[in-house]
Amino acid sequence: MWNILANDGMAQDGINKLEGMGFSVDTTHQDVESLKKSINDYDVIIVRSATKVREDLIDQMQNIKLIIRAGVGLDNID
């Protein structure tokens, strides 16, 4: 199954549901420089408003299948 990074956190109920479906969920917050090094360990990144997914980070993504914005708007994703 896919490895999911919920970089800005996630409710435990959501984590439990995803893990129950076989997904691996990591909620360890990483700054952008750390993300550039580890992003290819994940298949999905879920962000809220704290993480900015800019072009330079997107350019590093080789394995990411989904970028999910939990919330309103996409102003923090290029």
N, CA, C and O atoms as a Tinker XYZ file with bonds, in Angstrom:
   312  protein
     1  N      0.831000   -1.194000    0.000000    73     2
     2  CA     0.000000    0.000000    0.000000    64     1     3
     3  C      0.868000    1.247000    0.000000    63     2     4     5
     4  O      2.095000    1.168000    0.061000    81     3
     5  N      0.235000    2.362000   -0.067000    73     3     6
     6  CA     0.921000    3.644000   -0.158000    64     5     7
     7  C      1.374000    4.149000    1.208000    63     6     8     9
     8  O      0.764000    3.859000    2.237000    81     7
     9  N      2.466000    4.916000    1.184000    73     7    10
    10  CA     2.954000    5.642000    2.361000    64     9    11
    11  C      2.432000    7.064000    2.264000    63    10    12    13
    12  O      2.633000    7.746000    1.259000    81    11
    13  N      1.760000    7.502000    3.317000    73    11    14
    14  CA     1.138000    8.825000    3.348000    64    13    15
    15  C      1.848000    9.687000    4.380000    63    14    16    17
    16  O      2.077000    9.256000    5.510000    81    15
    17  N      2.194000   10.908000    3.984000    73    15    18
    18  CA     2.723000   11.889000    4.921000    64    17    19
    19  C      1.651000   12.932000    5.163000    63    18    20    21
    20  O      1.281000   13.668000    4.249000    81    19
    21  N      1.151000   13.002000    6.384000    73    19    22
    22  CA     0.216000   14.049000    6.799000    64    21    23
    23  C      1.073000   15.083000    7.530000    63    22    24    25
    24  O      1.155000   15.083000    8.759000    81    23
    25  N      1.704000   15.955000    6.762000    73    23    26
    26  CA     2.763000   16.817000    7.292000    64    25    27
    27  C      2.281000   17.835000    8.322000    63    26    28    29
    28  O      3.061000   18.270000    9.169000    81    27
    29  N      1.038000   18.211000    8.262000    73    27    30
    30  CA     0.507000   19.188000    9.221000    64    29    31
    31  C     -0.411000   18.538000   10.252000    63    30    32    33
    32  O     -1.230000   19.207000   10.882000    81    31
    33  N     -0.261000   17.227000   10.413000    73    31    34
    34  CA    -1.059000   16.506000   11.399000    64    33    35
    35  C     -2.374000   16.011000   10.829000    63    34    36    37
    36  O     -2.795000   16.395000    9.737000    81    35
    37  N     -3.002000   15.153000   11.597000    73    35    38
    38  CA    -4.283000   14.568000   11.200000    64    37    39
    39  C     -4.949000   14.011000   12.450000    63    38    40    41
    40  O     -4.279000   13.549000   13.373000    81    39
    41  N     -6.265000   14.059000   12.466000    73    39    42
    42  CA    -7.014000   13.500000   13.592000    64    41    43
    43  C     -6.753000   12.000000   13.690000    63    42    44    45
    44  O     -6.617000   11.316000   12.676000    81    43
    45  N     -6.686000   11.507000   14.899000    73    43    46
    46  CA    -6.406000   10.089000   15.122000    64    45    47
    47  C     -7.429000    9.184000   14.442000    63    46    48    49
    48  O     -7.079000    8.103000   13.970000    81    47
    49  N     -8.683000    9.612000   14.387000    73    47    50
    50  CA    -9.710000    8.807000   13.705000    64    49    51
    51  C     -9.360000    8.616000   12.231000    63    50    52    53
    52  O     -9.538000    7.528000   11.685000    81    51
    53  N     -8.867000    9.668000   11.593000    73    51    54
    54  CA    -8.469000    9.578000   10.193000    64    53    55
    55  C     -7.278000    8.665000   10.003000    63    54    56    57
    56  O     -7.237000    7.870000    9.064000    81    55
    57  N     -6.307000    8.781000   10.899000    73    55    58
    58  CA    -5.126000    7.907000   10.857000    64    57    59
    59  C     -5.554000    6.454000   11.001000    63    58    60    61
    60  O     -5.124000    5.593000   10.233000    81    59
    61  N     -6.405000    6.184000   11.990000    73    59    62
    62  CA    -6.876000    4.818000   12.232000    64    61    63
    63  C     -7.596000    4.248000   11.014000    63    62    64    65
    64  O     -7.397000    3.088000   10.655000    81    63
    65  N     -8.432000    5.066000   10.381000    73    63    66
    66  CA    -9.181000    4.607000    9.208000    64    65    67
    67  C     -8.229000    4.276000    8.059000    63    66    68    69
    68  O     -8.370000    3.233000    7.420000    81    67
    69  N     -7.268000    5.149000    7.794000    73    67    70
    70  CA    -6.306000    4.903000    6.711000    64    69    71
    71  C     -5.451000    3.671000    6.998000    63    70    72    73
    72  O     -5.233000    2.841000    6.115000    81    71
    73  N     -4.969000    3.558000    8.234000    73    71    74
    74  CA    -4.156000    2.390000    8.587000    64    73    75
    75  C     -4.978000    1.109000    8.519000    63    74    76    77
    76  O     -4.457000    0.053000    8.161000    81    75
    77  N     -6.256000    1.200000    8.859000    73    75    78
    78  CA    -7.140000    0.047000    8.774000    64    77    79
    79  C     -7.344000   -0.432000    7.345000    63    78    80    81
    80  O     -7.675000   -1.594000    7.110000    81    79
    81  N     -7.143000    0.480000    6.388000    73    79    82
    82  CA    -7.250000    0.130000    4.970000    64    81    83
    83  C     -5.901000   -0.293000    4.397000    63    82    84    85
    84  O     -5.783000   -0.564000    3.202000    81    83
    85  N     -4.879000   -0.349000    5.262000    73    83    86
    86  CA    -3.576000   -0.837000    4.820000    64    85    87
    87  C     -2.560000    0.225000    4.469000    63    86    88    89
    88  O     -1.441000   -0.101000    4.071000    81    87
    89  N     -2.922000    1.489000    4.606000    73    87    90
    90  CA    -1.978000    2.562000    4.326000    64    89    91
    91  C     -1.052000    2.786000    5.515000    63    90    92    93
    92  O     -1.427000    2.529000    6.659000    81    91
    93  N      0.143000    3.261000    5.246000    73    91    94
    94  CA     1.074000    3.673000    6.287000    64    93    95
    95  C      0.978000    5.190000    6.397000    63    94    96    97
    96  O      1.089000    5.886000    5.388000    81    95
    97  N      0.774000    5.716000    7.610000    73    95    98
    98  CA     0.586000    7.153000    7.802000    64    97    99
    99  C      1.665000    7.691000    8.732000    63    98   100   101
   100  O      1.850000    7.194000    9.843000    81    99
   101  N      2.374000    8.713000    8.261000    73    99   102
   102  CA     3.408000    9.400000    9.041000    64   101   103
   103  C      2.927000   10.812000    9.301000    63   102   104   105
   104  O      2.615000   11.541000    8.359000    81   103
   105  N      2.859000   11.215000   10.569000    73   103   106
   106  CA     2.406000   12.562000   10.914000    64   105   107
   107  C      3.544000   13.420000   11.459000    63   106   108   109
   108  O      3.302000   14.464000   12.065000    81   107
   109  N      4.776000   12.986000   11.246000    73   107   110
   110  CA     5.933000   13.756000   11.693000    64   109   111
   111  C      6.079000   14.993000   10.818000    63   110   112   113
   112  O      6.283000   14.883000    9.610000    81   111
   113  N      5.973000   16.178000   11.432000    73   111   114
   114  CA     6.096000   17.422000   10.655000    64   113   115
   115  C      7.536000   17.611000   10.193000    63   114   116   117
   116  O      8.479000   17.454000   10.968000    81   115
   117  N      7.684000   17.952000    8.918000    73   115   118
   118  CA     9.002000   18.213000    8.343000    64   117   119
   119  C      8.996000   19.589000    7.706000    63   118   120   121
   120  O      8.023000   19.977000    7.059000    81   119
   121  N     10.097000   20.337000    7.893000    73   119   122
   122  CA    10.212000   21.616000    7.206000    64   121   123
   123  C     10.512000   21.344000    5.729000    63   122   124   125
   124  O     10.764000   20.203000    5.342000    81   123
   125  N     10.484000   22.390000    4.917000    73   123   126
   126  CA    10.621000   22.223000    3.471000    64   125   127
   127  C     11.957000   21.593000    3.092000    63   126   128   129
   128  O     11.999000   20.746000    2.201000    81   127
   129  N     13.036000   21.981000    3.739000    73   127   130
   130  CA    14.344000   21.407000    3.402000    64   129   131
   131  C     14.391000   19.913000    3.710000    63   130   132   133
   132  O     14.964000   19.138000    2.945000    81   131
   133  N     13.795000   19.511000    4.819000    73   131   134
   134  CA    13.719000   18.082000    5.149000    64   133   135
   135  C     12.826000   17.341000    4.163000    63   134   136   137
   136  O     13.129000   16.216000    3.765000    81   135
   137  N     11.725000   17.976000    3.769000    73   135   138
   138  CA    10.822000   17.356000    2.805000    64   137   139
   139  C     11.518000   17.091000    1.471000    63   138   140   141
   140  O     11.287000   16.061000    0.838000    81   139
   141  N     12.366000   18.020000    1.050000    73   139   142
   142  CA    13.081000   17.836000   -0.213000    64   141   143
   143  C     13.934000   16.571000   -0.190000    63   142   144   145
   144  O     14.147000   15.940000   -1.225000    81   143
   145  N     14.418000   16.208000    0.987000    73   143   146
   146  CA    15.256000   15.014000    1.118000    64   145   147
   147  C     14.432000   13.738000    1.266000    63   146   148   149
   148  O     14.867000   12.669000    0.836000    81   147
   149  N     13.245000   13.839000    1.873000    73   147   150
   150  CA    12.486000   12.623000    2.197000    64   149   151
   151  C     11.227000   12.420000    1.359000    63   150   152   153
   152  O     10.575000   11.382000    1.480000    81   151
   153  N     10.874000   13.377000    0.520000    73   151   154
   154  CA     9.578000   13.331000   -0.165000    64   153   155
   155  C      9.382000   12.060000   -0.977000    63   154   156   157
   156  O      8.252000   11.596000   -1.126000    81   155
   157  N     10.450000   11.493000   -1.499000    73   155   158
   158  CA    10.304000   10.297000   -2.331000    64   157   159
   159  C     10.135000    9.013000   -1.525000    63   158   160   161
   160  O     10.059000    7.924000   -2.093000    81   159
   161  N     10.077000    9.142000   -0.200000    73   159   162
   162  CA     9.728000    8.010000    0.659000    64   161   163
   163  C      8.211000    7.834000    0.736000    63   162   164   165
   164  O      7.722000    6.859000    1.306000    81   163
   165  N      7.474000    8.779000    0.162000    73   163   166
   166  CA     6.015000    8.807000    0.281000    64   165   167
   167  C      5.343000    8.734000   -1.085000    63   166   168   169
   168  O      5.938000    9.064000   -2.111000    81   167
   169  N      4.087000    8.293000   -1.070000    73   167   170
   170  CA     3.258000    8.251000   -2.270000    64   169   171
   171  C      2.243000    9.386000   -2.278000    63   170   172   173
   172  O      1.779000    9.812000   -3.336000    81   171
   173  N      1.902000    9.871000   -1.085000    73   171   174
   174  CA     0.885000   10.910000   -0.915000    64   173   175
   175  C      1.370000   11.890000    0.139000    63   174   176   177
   176  O      1.950000   11.486000    1.147000    81   175
   177  N      1.132000   13.191000   -0.094000    73   175   178
   178  CA     1.372000   14.186000    0.943000    64   177   179
   179  C      0.056000   14.923000    1.189000    63   178   180   181
   180  O     -0.616000   15.367000    0.258000    81   179
   181  N     -0.285000   15.036000    2.458000    73   179   182
   182  CA    -1.479000   15.770000    2.873000    64   181   183
   183  C     -0.999000   16.976000    3.664000    63   182   184   185
   184  O     -0.242000   16.838000    4.625000    81   183
   185  N     -1.450000   18.172000    3.251000    73   183   186
   186  CA    -1.062000   19.394000    3.955000    64   185   187
   187  C     -2.304000   20.174000    4.348000    63   186   188   189
   188  O     -3.381000   20.014000    3.774000    81   187
   189  N     -2.117000   21.013000    5.334000    73   187   190
   190  CA    -3.144000   21.970000    5.704000    64   189   191
   191  C     -2.597000   23.335000    5.314000    63   190   192   193
   192  O     -2.157000   23.502000    4.177000    81   191
   193  N     -2.607000   24.295000    6.190000    73   191   194
   194  CA    -2.129000   25.620000    5.796000    64   193   195
   195  C     -0.673000   25.877000    6.161000    63   194   196   197
   196  O     -0.072000   26.808000    5.624000    81   195
   197  N     -0.085000   25.090000    7.051000    73   195   198
   198  CA     1.286000   25.347000    7.505000    64   197   199
   199  C      2.342000   25.005000    6.456000    63   198   200   201
   200  O      3.335000   25.721000    6.327000    81   199
   201  N      2.142000   23.932000    5.713000    73   199   202
   202  CA     3.140000   23.493000    4.734000    64   201   203
   203  C      2.869000   24.143000    3.391000    63   202   204   205
   204  O      1.749000   24.102000    2.881000    81   203
   205  N      3.901000   24.743000    2.826000    73   203   206
   206  CA     3.829000   25.350000    1.497000    64   205   207
   207  C      4.467000   24.387000    0.502000    63   206   208   209
   208  O      5.655000   24.081000    0.607000    81   207
   209  N      3.690000   23.914000   -0.454000    73   207   210
   210  CA     4.190000   22.996000   -1.470000    64   209   211
   211  C      4.459000   23.833000   -2.720000    63   210   212   213
   212  O      3.582000   24.032000   -3.561000    81   211
   213  N      5.681000   24.308000   -2.813000    73   211   214
   214  CA     6.082000   25.195000   -3.905000    64   213   215
   215  C      6.746000   24.407000   -5.027000    63   214   216   217
   216  O      7.034000   23.219000   -4.887000    81   215
   217  N      6.979000   25.086000   -6.132000    73   215   218
   218  CA     7.513000   24.449000   -7.336000    64   217   219
   219  C      8.811000   23.695000   -7.080000    63   218   220   221
   220  O      9.000000   22.602000   -7.612000    81   219
   221  N      9.712000   24.261000   -6.271000    73   219   222
   222  CA    10.997000   23.592000   -6.025000    64   221   223
   223  C     10.813000   22.262000   -5.294000    63   222   224   225
   224  O     11.584000   21.328000   -5.514000    81   223
   225  N      9.800000   22.165000   -4.424000    73   223   226
   226  CA     9.501000   20.900000   -3.765000    64   225   227
   227  C      8.829000   19.935000   -4.747000    63   226   228   229
   228  O      9.163000   18.751000   -4.785000    81   227
   229  N      7.900000   20.433000   -5.525000    73   227   230
   230  CA     7.211000   19.594000   -6.506000    64   229   231
   231  C      8.221000   19.001000   -7.488000    63   230   232   233
   232  O      8.085000   17.847000   -7.897000    81   231
   233  N      9.215000   19.773000   -7.861000    73   231   234
   234  CA    10.243000   19.283000   -8.789000    64   233   235
   235  C     11.025000   18.103000   -8.226000    63   234   236   237
   236  O     11.595000   17.326000   -8.992000    81   235
   237  N     11.063000   17.952000   -6.905000    73   235   238
   238  CA    11.759000   16.846000   -6.249000    64   237   239
   239  C     10.927000   15.569000   -6.212000    63   238   240   241
   240  O     11.457000   14.486000   -5.963000    81   239
   241  N      9.632000   15.694000   -6.457000    73   239   242
   242  CA     8.700000   14.581000   -6.291000    64   241   243
   243  C      8.780000   13.617000   -7.474000    63   242   244   245
   244  O      8.448000   13.975000   -8.604000    81   243
   245  N      9.221000   12.401000   -7.200000    73   243   246
   246  CA     9.260000   11.374000   -8.229000    64   245   247
   247  C      8.209000   10.297000   -7.971000    63   246   248   249
   248  O      7.748000    9.652000   -8.912000    81   247
   249  N      7.828000   10.095000   -6.724000    73   247   250
   250  CA     6.901000    9.024000   -6.361000    64   249   251
   251  C      5.514000    9.514000   -5.963000    63   250   252   253
   252  O      4.577000    8.720000   -5.894000    81   251
   253  N      5.371000   10.815000   -5.700000    73   251   254
   254  CA     4.106000   11.349000   -5.211000    64   253   255
   255  C      3.011000   11.182000   -6.262000    63   254   256   257
   256  O      3.159000   11.591000   -7.413000    81   255
   257  N      1.922000   10.577000   -5.837000    73   255   258
   258  CA     0.780000   10.351000   -6.717000    64   257   259
   259  C     -0.327000   11.376000   -6.455000    63   258   260   261
   260  O     -1.096000   11.719000   -7.353000    81   259
   261  N     -0.394000   11.857000   -5.210000    73   259   262
   262  CA    -1.419000   12.825000   -4.822000    64   261   263
   263  C     -0.831000   13.873000   -3.890000    63   262   264   265
   264  O     -0.050000   13.557000   -2.993000    81   263
   265  N     -1.215000   15.114000   -4.112000    73   263   266
   266  CA    -0.985000   16.193000   -3.154000    64   265   267
   267  C     -2.378000   16.603000   -2.705000    63   266   268   269
   268  O     -3.185000   17.071000   -3.508000    81   267
   269  N     -2.654000   16.428000   -1.425000    73   267   270
   270  CA    -3.989000   16.703000   -0.898000    64   269   271
   271  C     -3.926000   17.908000    0.021000    63   270   272   273
   272  O     -3.071000   17.985000    0.904000    81   271
   273  N     -4.838000   18.851000   -0.192000    73   271   274
   274  CA    -4.952000   20.028000    0.660000    64   273   275
   275  C     -6.183000   19.826000    1.525000    63   274   276   277
   276  O     -7.310000   19.875000    1.033000    81   275
   277  N     -5.968000   19.598000    2.819000    73   275   278
   278  CA    -7.078000   19.443000    3.759000    64   277   279
   279  C     -7.472000   20.840000    4.241000    63   278   280   281
   280  O     -6.824000   21.400000    5.125000    81   279
   281  N     -8.494000   21.379000    3.680000    73   279   282
   282  CA    -8.925000   22.709000    4.035000    64   281   283
   283  C     -9.451000   23.428000    2.807000    63   282   284   285
   284  O     -9.763000   22.815000    1.786000    81   283
   285  N     -9.542000   24.748000    2.934000    73   283   286
   286  CA   -10.097000   25.564000    1.867000    64   285   287
   287  C     -8.986000   26.247000    1.093000    63   286   288   289
   288  O     -8.037000   26.766000    1.682000    81   287
   289  N     -9.101000   26.247000   -0.216000    73   287   290
   290  CA    -8.163000   26.967000   -1.066000    64   289   291
   291  C     -6.923000   26.156000   -1.401000    63   290   292   293
   292  O     -6.657000   25.112000   -0.806000    81   291
   293  N     -6.179000   26.661000   -2.364000    73   291   294
   294  CA    -4.948000   26.018000   -2.804000    64   293   295
   295  C     -3.801000   27.017000   -2.837000    63   294   296   297
   296  O     -2.823000   26.813000   -3.556000    81   295
   297  N     -3.911000   28.080000   -2.074000    73   295   298
   298  CA    -2.903000   29.135000   -2.118000    64   297   299
   299  C     -1.542000   28.686000   -1.608000    63   298   300   301
   300  O     -0.553000   29.385000   -1.831000    81   299
   301  N     -1.456000   27.555000   -0.937000    73   299   302
   302  CA    -0.170000   27.065000   -0.440000    64   301   303
   303  C      0.388000   25.938000   -1.302000    63   302   304   305
   304  O      1.356000   25.288000   -0.908000    81   303
   305  N     -0.210000   25.692000   -2.484000    73   303   306
   306  CA     0.279000   24.677000   -3.419000    64   305   307
   307  C      0.419000   25.318000   -4.784000    63   306   308   309
   308  O     -0.539000   25.876000   -5.320000    81   307
   309  N      1.630000   25.237000   -5.353000    73   307   310
   310  CA     1.857000   25.772000   -6.708000    64   309   311
   311  C      1.198000   24.888000   -7.741000    63   310   312
   312  O      1.277000   25.172000   -8.936000    81   311
